[in-house]
Amino acid sequence: MGYSNIEKLLRQKAELDARIQQTKNRNMTAERKRETRRRILAGEYAMKMFDGDLKKLGIELLNAGILEPRDFALFGVTENVNYADTDSMAAV
C-alpha cells in the first residue's frame, strides 16, 4: 500500500512541476512581448526625434556605440561617416 501512495505522490509532483514550468514559460513569453513592445516604442520615439531621417539616427546610434557594421545599410551609414553630420542626442 505504501508503494502505490509514493507512486501517486510522485505523479502529482511531476504534474505540479510541469504546471510550474508552463507558468514560468508563459511569464517569460509575456515579458519578451513587453520588451519587444518597449523597443518598438523607443524606436518610434527615436525616429520622431530625427524627423524620420534614418541617416542622422544611424549616425547617433553609431556615436552611441549601438549600431553594428552589419546594420549600417539599414540606416544608410558607412564607416567613414562624418560624425558632425548630426546634433548629439545628449544635447536634446
C-alpha positions in Angstrom: 0.0 0.0 0.0 2.8 2.5 0.8 4.4 1.9 -2.5 1.2 2.9 -4.5 0.9 6.0 -2.3 4.5 7.0 -3.2 3.8 6.5 -6.9 0.7 8.6 -6.6 2.6 11.4 -4.8 5.4 11.2 -7.4 2.9 11.5 -10.2 1.3 14.5 -8.5 4.7 16.1 -8.0 5.5 15.6 -11.7 2.2 17.2 -12.7 2.9 20.1 -10.4 6.5 20.5 -11.8 5.0 20.5 -15.3 2.4 23.2 -14.4 5.1 25.3 -12.7 7.3 25.1 -15.8 4.3 26.0 -18.1 3.6 29.1 -15.9 7.2 30.1 -16.0 7.2 29.8 -19.8 4.0 31.9 -20.1 5.6 34.6 -17.9 8.8 34.6 -19.9 6.8 34.8 -23.2 4.8 37.7 -21.8 7.9 39.6 -20.7 9.5 39.1 -24.1 6.4 40.6 -25.7 6.5 43.6 -23.3 10.2 44.1 -24.0 9.6 43.9 -27.8 6.8 46.5 -27.4 9.1 48.8 -25.4 11.8 48.6 -28.0 9.3 49.3 -30.8 8.0 52.4 -29.0 11.6 53.6 -28.2 12.5 53.2 -31.8 9.4 55.1 -32.9 10.4 57.9 -30.5 13.9 58.0 -31.8 12.6 58.2 -35.4 10.4 61.2 -34.4 13.4 62.8 -32.7 15.2 62.8 -36.0 12.1 63.6 -38.1 12.4 60.3 -39.8 15.9 61.0 -41.1 17.4 57.5 -40.9 20.9 58.6 -41.7 21.0 61.1 -38.8 19.5 58.5 -36.5 22.1 56.0 -37.7 24.9 58.4 -37.0 23.6 58.9 -33.5 23.4 55.2 -33.0 26.9 54.8 -34.3 28.2 57.5 -32.0 26.4 55.8 -29.0 28.1 52.5 -29.9 24.8 50.8 -30.6 25.0 50.5 -34.4 26.9 47.5 -35.6 28.6 47.3 -39.1 26.0 44.7 -40.2 23.3 47.4 -39.6 25.0 50.3 -41.4 23.0 49.7 -44.6 19.7 49.9 -42.7 20.4 53.5 -41.8 22.4 54.5 -44.9 25.6 54.9 -42.8 29.1 54.0 -43.8 32.2 53.5 -41.6 33.6 56.8 -42.9 30.6 58.9 -41.8 31.3 62.4 -40.7 30.1 62.5 -37.1 29.4 66.2 -37.3 26.5 65.5 -39.6 24.1 65.5 -36.7 23.5 67.0 -33.4 24.1 64.8 -30.5 21.0 63.5 -28.7 22.9 64.2 -25.5 22.2 67.9 -26.1 18.4 67.2 -26.5 
